[in-house]
Amino acid sequence: MTGRIEARFAALRAAKRGGLVTFVTAGDPDHETCKRLIRGLPEAGADLIELGMPFTDPMADGPAIQASSQRALRAGASMRRTLDIVRDFRGHDRETPIILMGYYNPIYIYGVEAFLRDAVAAGVDGLIIVDLPPEEDGELCRPALAAGISWIRLATPTTDDRRLPAVLSNTSGFVYYVSIMGTTGTKSVPEAEVRQAVARLHRHTKLSIVVGFGVKTPDDARAVTAAADAAAVGSAIVSRIAAKLDANGKPAPGLVEDVLGFVRALADGAHGA
């Protein structure tokens, strides 16, 4: 059976356009505002949604996403409430794929079996767990695949041809190519290197390739989707959320509308408009 992720990339290929993957941290800046924002993303042009699982020590993330995780936790975010956001979204949208992205610790604390059961029930399509390498596939990867949840792996500029088979083993949904080394949101995407990397990855896999880390503007998104299947934007979106908070850290009027307007511009770039 074709899942939502595969169906969405098939639709993008049929339309001959690139896709936009948007990242928002679950519960940022608060639970209800996040629900409204997530509900509005598909109409604004998001083709797939990554929902960050708030964590106290997101070591692979840059300052913007770290701050979003802290805001969410202060507002009462938890794994149970993250799944509630997915469940709420599925009440409005049965087609847009949702991928949970983050670290293993919150899932381990929740309990792998309980997490996978509740994630499937909520409508989660895939997982990106940045701190579980292929050598640890027995922890979560294989159980997730058995439960029908795609396991999406990261490839980086230092993932050479000897390492790629291990990275691509058990990978499904798509491959997420990290276009720059370092933490998220701190540098700009190197267009020429991305073209070369995507071509190399396609020699090893038929999976769709999504490029993220460094995609900040509509022009960045347009450049990425000239080579890859989709562009992923995270830090620029959560920075937009932060910019619309008042002095007390509360959402200012128009926050959701402002962020969705920015997503529309990114979507125009990714879609080649």
C-alpha positions as CSV (number, residue, x, y, z in Angstrom):
1,M,0.0,0.0,0.0
2,T,1.3,3.4,-0.9
3,G,1.6,5.7,2.1
4,R,1.0,9.5,2.2
5,I,4.7,10.3,1.8
6,E,5.1,8.3,-1.4
7,A,1.8,9.5,-2.7
8,R,2.8,13.2,-2.2
9,F,6.1,12.8,-4.0
10,A,4.4,10.9,-6.8
11,A,1.9,13.9,-7.1
12,L,4.8,16.4,-7.2
13,R,6.6,14.4,-9.9
14,A,3.4,14.2,-11.9
15,A,3.0,18.0,-11.6
16,K,6.7,18.4,-12.6
17,R,7.4,20.7,-9.6
18,G,9.5,20.6,-6.5
19,G,8.1,20.3,-3.0
20,L,8.2,22.3,0.2
21,V,8.8,20.6,3.5
22,T,8.1,22.9,6.5
23,F,9.4,22.4,10.1
24,V,7.6,23.7,13.2
25,T,8.3,22.7,16.7
26,A,5.3,21.1,18.4
27,G,3.8,23.5,20.9
28,D,5.7,26.6,19.8
29,P,4.9,29.3,20.8
30,D,2.0,27.5,22.6
31,H,-0.3,24.5,22.1
32,E,-3.3,26.2,20.5
33,T,-1.3,28.7,18.3
34,C,0.7,25.7,17.0
35,K,-2.5,23.8,16.2
36,R,-3.8,26.8,14.2
37,L,-0.4,27.2,12.4
38,I,-0.1,23.5,11.5
39,R,-3.7,23.4,10.1
40,G,-2.9,26.4,7.8
41,L,0.4,25.0,6.4
42,P,-1.0,22.9,3.5
43,E,-3.2,25.7,2.1
44,A,-0.1,28.0,2.4
45,G,1.8,25.6,0.1
46,A,3.5,23.1,2.4
47,D,3.6,19.7,0.8
48,L,5.0,17.8,3.8
49,I,5.2,18.9,7.5
50,E,7.9,18.1,9.9
51,L,6.8,18.5,13.5
52,G,9.7,18.8,15.9
53,M,9.5,16.9,19.2
54,P,10.5,19.4,21.9
55,F,13.6,18.3,23.9
56,T,15.8,19.9,26.5
57,D,19.1,19.2,24.7
58,P,18.7,19.4,20.9
59,M,22.4,19.3,20.2
60,A,22.2,19.1,16.4
61,D,19.9,22.2,16.2
62,G,21.0,25.8,15.9
63,P,19.9,28.7,18.1
64,A,16.6,29.3,16.5
65,I,15.3,25.8,16.8
66,Q,16.8,25.4,20.3
67,A,14.9,28.5,21.4
68,S,11.7,27.2,19.8
69,S,12.0,23.9,21.8
70,Q,12.5,25.9,25.0
71,R,9.5,28.0,24.3
72,A,7.4,25.0,23.7
73,L,8.5,23.2,26.9
74,R,7.8,26.4,28.9
75,A,4.3,26.4,27.4
76,G,3.7,22.8,28.6
77,A,4.7,20.8,25.5
78,S,5.1,17.0,26.0
79,M,5.1,13.9,23.7
80,R,1.4,13.4,24.5
81,R,0.6,16.9,23.4
82,T,2.7,16.6,20.3
83,L,0.6,13.6,19.3
84,D,-2.5,15.6,20.1
85,I,-1.4,18.2,17.6
86,V,-1.1,15.5,14.9
87,R,-4.5,14.0,15.9
88,D,-6.0,17.5,15.6
89,F,-4.5,18.1,12.2
90,R,-5.7,14.7,10.9
91,G,-9.2,15.8,11.8
92,H,-8.8,18.5,9.1
93,D,-6.4,17.0,6.6
94,R,-6.1,13.3,5.7
95,E,-3.6,13.7,2.9
96,T,-0.6,15.8,3.9
97,P,2.2,13.7,5.3
98,I,3.4,14.5,8.9
99,I,6.9,13.5,10.0
100,L,8.0,13.7,13.6
101,M,11.6,14.9,13.9
102,G,13.9,15.0,16.9
103,Y,15.8,12.9,19.3
104,Y,15.4,9.4,20.8
105,N,15.2,10.4,24.5
106,P,11.6,11.6,24.6
107,I,10.5,8.5,22.7
108,Y,12.5,6.2,25.0
109,I,10.9,7.8,28.1
110,Y,7.4,7.5,26.6
111,G,8.1,3.8,25.7
112,V,8.8,2.6,22.2
113,E,5.8,0.3,22.0
114,A,3.4,2.9,23.4
115,F,4.8,5.6,21.2
116,L,4.5,3.7,18.0
117,R,1.0,2.6,18.9
118,D,-0.1,6.2,19.7
119,A,1.8,7.7,16.7
120,V,0.0,5.4,14.3
121,A,-3.3,6.1,15.9
122,A,-2.7,9.9,15.7
123,G,-1.7,9.8,12.0
124,V,2.1,10.1,12.0
125,D,3.7,9.0,8.6
126,G,7.4,9.1,9.3
127,L,10.2,9.6,11.8
128,I,13.5,11.5,11.6
129,I,15.6,10.6,14.7
130,V,18.9,12.4,14.4
131,D,20.8,10.6,17.1
132,L,20.1,7.0,16.2
133,P,22.6,5.7,13.7
134,P,22.0,2.6,11.5
135,E,23.9,0.5,14.0
136,E,21.1,1.1,16.4
137,D,18.2,0.1,14.1
138,G,16.9,-2.4,16.5
139,E,16.0,0.3,19.0
140,L,13.3,2.1,17.0
141,C,13.9,1.9,13.2
142,R,12.8,-1.7,12.6
143,P,9.9,-1.5,15.1
144,A,8.7,1.7,13.4
145,L,8.9,0.1,9.9
146,A,7.0,-2.9,11.2
147,A,4.3,-0.5,12.6
148,G,3.9,1.1,9.1
149,I,5.9,4.3,9.9
150,S,8.6,5.4,7.4
151,W,12.1,5.7,8.8
152,I,13.8,8.7,7.2
153,R,17.6,8.9,7.4
154,L,19.9,11.9,7.2
155,A,22.8,12.0,4.7
156,T,25.5,14.7,5.0
157,P,28.4,16.0,2.9
158,T,30.7,13.6,4.8
159,T,28.6,10.5,4.1
160,D,30.9,8.8,1.6
161,D,30.1,6.0,-0.8
162,R,31.3,3.4,1.7
163,R,28.9,4.7,4.4
164,L,25.9,5.3,2.1
165,P,24.7,1.6,2.0
166,A,24.4,1.6,5.8
167,V,22.6,4.9,5.8
168,L,20.2,3.8,3.1
169,S,19.5,0.5,4.7
170,N,16.0,0.4,6.2
171,T,15.4,4.0,4.9
172,S,12.0,4.7,3.5
173,G,9.8,7.7,2.6
174,F,12.7,9.9,1.5
175,V,16.3,10.7,2.2
176,Y,17.0,14.0,4.0
177,Y,20.2,15.5,2.7
178,V,21.9,17.9,5.2
179,S,23.4,20.5,2.8
180,I,25.9,22.0,5.3
181,M,27.9,20.7,8.2
182,G,27.2,22.2,11.6
183,T,23.9,23.1,13.3
184,T,20.7,24.0,11.6
185,G,20.0,27.5,10.3
186,T,23.5,28.9,10.6
187,K,24.8,29.0,7.0
188,S,23.4,29.3,3.5
189,V,22.8,26.4,1.2
190,P,25.7,25.8,-1.3
191,E,23.9,25.3,-4.6
192,A,26.6,23.7,-6.7
193,E,27.5,21.2,-4.0
194,V,23.8,20.3,-3.5
195,R,23.5,19.5,-7.2
196,Q,26.5,17.1,-7.0
197,A,25.3,15.5,-3.8
198,V,21.8,14.9,-5.1
199,A,23.1,13.3,-8.3
200,R,25.4,11.1,-6.2
201,L,22.5,10.0,-3.9
202,H,20.3,9.2,-6.8
203,R,23.0,6.8,-8.0
204,H,22.5,4.8,-4.8
205,T,18.7,5.1,-4.2
206,K,15.4,5.6,-6.0
207,L,14.0,7.4,-2.9
208,S,13.1,11.1,-3.2
209,I,15.7,13.5,-1.9
210,V,14.8,16.4,0.4
211,V,17.5,19.1,1.1
212,G,17.5,21.1,4.3
213,F,19.8,23.0,6.7
214,G,20.5,26.4,5.2
215,V,17.3,27.0,3.1
216,K,16.1,30.4,4.3
217,T,14.5,32.2,1.4
218,P,12.2,31.6,-1.6
219,D,15.3,31.9,-3.9
220,D,17.1,29.2,-1.7
221,A,14.1,26.9,-2.1
222,R,13.9,27.5,-5.8
223,A,17.6,26.7,-6.2
224,V,17.3,23.5,-4.1
225,T,14.3,22.1,-6.0
226,A,16.1,22.7,-9.3
227,A,18.2,19.7,-8.2
228,A,16.3,17.9,-5.4
229,D,12.7,16.7,-5.0
230,A,11.9,19.1,-2.2
231,A,13.4,21.8,0.0
232,A,13.0,21.7,3.8
233,V,12.8,25.0,5.8
234,G,12.9,25.1,9.5
235,S,15.0,27.7,11.2
236,A,13.7,30.5,9.0
237,I,10.1,29.6,9.9
238,V,10.7,29.3,13.7
239,S,12.6,32.6,13.6
240,R,9.5,34.1,12.0
241,I,7.4,32.8,14.9
242,A,9.9,34.3,17.4
243,A,9.8,37.7,15.7
244,K,6.0,37.9,16.2
245,L,6.1,37.3,20.0
246,D,5.5,40.2,22.4
247,A,7.7,41.3,25.3
248,N,6.3,38.6,27.4
249,G,6.9,35.8,24.9
250,K,3.2,35.6,24.0
251,P,1.9,35.5,20.4
252,A,1.3,39.0,19.0
253,P,-1.8,39.5,16.8
254,G,-1.4,38.2,13.3
255,L,1.4,35.7,14.1
256,V,-0.2,32.8,12.4
257,E,-1.1,34.9,9.3
258,D,2.4,36.3,9.1
259,V,4.1,32.9,9.3
260,L,1.7,31.4,6.7
261,G,2.4,34.4,4.4
262,F,6.1,33.6,4.7
263,V,5.4,29.9,3.9
264,R,3.5,31.0,0.8
265,A,6.5,32.8,-0.5
266,L,8.7,29.8,0.2
267,A,6.2,27.6,-1.5
268,D,6.3,29.8,-4.6
269,G,10.0,29.4,-4.7
270,A,10.1,25.6,-4.1
271,H,7.3,25.1,-6.7
272,G,9.1,27.2,-9.3
273,A,6.6,30.0,-9.5
